[in-house]
Amino acid sequence: MLKTHRRPRMFVARLDSRTESTPLARYLLRAYLSGLPSGDRYCDTAELLLGELFANAVQHSDAPDDCHIEVRFTVTGSRLRLEVHDAGTKHPSLRASSPDDEHGRGLLLVNELAERWGCTSLPGGIGKYVWALVAPSPSPALVTA
């Protein structure tokens, strides 16, 4: 029987808007990636980016605390697309941080590690989502010393 490859579907989950939900979001991403033939090539960078985006949604959203945060993962072409949706209206922005700052570097990491990222308002004016595209890391056979 001829085996055909199907595109992976989008994964969507709604989580409590709490710092304690961040590890669950990363766990769900690992589970999603484990089902992909080359999911391990996204894992480290994607987990870091998702953790930063989710934590930002929890800490900086102006949405009521009882609103959920939605995470979405899908592969488009050869890129993993991460999305974090929240009911807040404030868009994230890069800001300079001093060496003594203990916080405020999350978006700098996202900006450096994502192929591209951005923020889009949701239709109807309630909420937004922050997205990031993650390129696969080179396969081990392609890496040379």
N, C-alpha and C positions, 0 to 999 in steps of 0.2 A: 504494500500500500504506500502510496506517495505521501510523504509528510509535508504539510504546508506550514509556513510560518505565519502566524497571525500577529498583528500589532498588539502590544499590551494595552490594556484598557486603562483609563484614568482611575486612580484610586482617590476616594474622597472620604474624609472622616471629620466629624465635629467633636472638638475637645473642650473641656472646661477652660475658661480663661484664667488659668492659675499657673504659676511657675512650676508646680509639680507635674504639670501635663507635658512639659518640654521633653523629658525622657521618653514618654509614651509616643510622642510625635516622631522622635528619632527611631524608636523601635518599629513603628509602623512602616517607616521608610525602609529600614533594613529588611523587613519582611517582604515588602513590595519588590525591592531590588533583588532579593534572593530568588525570586521567581523569574528573573530575566536571564537570558543566556550570558550576557556580559554585564550584569548588574554590579558585580564587584568592582568594575572599573569606574563607577561613580561614587561608591559608598563613602569613602572618607571625606571627600570634599562636600558631598551632598548632605551628609549628617551634620557637619559643622555649619553649613549655610542654613539648613532648616532650623537648627537650634538657635542660631542668631535671629533669624526672621521671626520665629515663634516667640522667643523671649522679648523681642521688641514689641510685638503685638500685645503681649501681656503687660509689659511695663509702661508703654508709652501711648496706648490707645486711650482716646477720650470716650470710649463706649462704656455703658454701664457694666459693672463687674459681673452681672449674671448673664451676659451675652457669651456665646460660644465663639471659638476660633476654629475656622475650617482650614484643613490642609488638603492639598491636592498634589498628586504626583502623576506625571505621564511622560512617555518618551515620544519626542517629536523628531523625526529623522534620526540622527545619532545623538541628540541632546536630551538630557533629562530636564524637564520643566518642573520646578517647585513653585507652589503658590500658597500663600498664607492670607486668608481672608479674615477681616474683622469688621465690626460695625462702627469703628471710629472714622473720623473725618480727617484727622491730621496725617499728612503725608510725611514719610521719613525723609531726612536729608542728611547728607554727609556734613560732618563738622570737624574742624581741626581739634585735636586734643593735645594736651601737653604731656610730657613724659610722666608727670606725677598723677595724672588722672587715673582713677581706678575703674572707670566705666567710660563708655562712649566710643569704643573702637569696633563695635559689631558691624556697622555698615561699612567701615573701612575694609574689614575682612571680606565682606560680601562683594564689595567693589573690586577687590584684588583677585578673588578666587572664582567668581562667577564669570562666565563668558560675557553675559549681559544681565542686567537686572533693571527693574523699574517698579513703578507703582501706578495703579489704575483705579480710578473711582468706579464704584459699582453703579449700574443704571438706577435711576431714581434718587440718587444723591445720598443713600444711606450705606455707608461703609466703603471699603476699598480692599484691594488685594495687592500684595507685594509679590513679585515673581522674580525668579532667577533661573537662568539657563546654565546647566552644568555640562561641560564637555567631558567625554570619557578620558580617563588617564590612559597613557600608552600601555598596550599589553606588554607583559614582562619580556616576551620574546623580542620585542622591538627596542627595548632599553639596552644600551650598550655602556660598558664601563669606560 
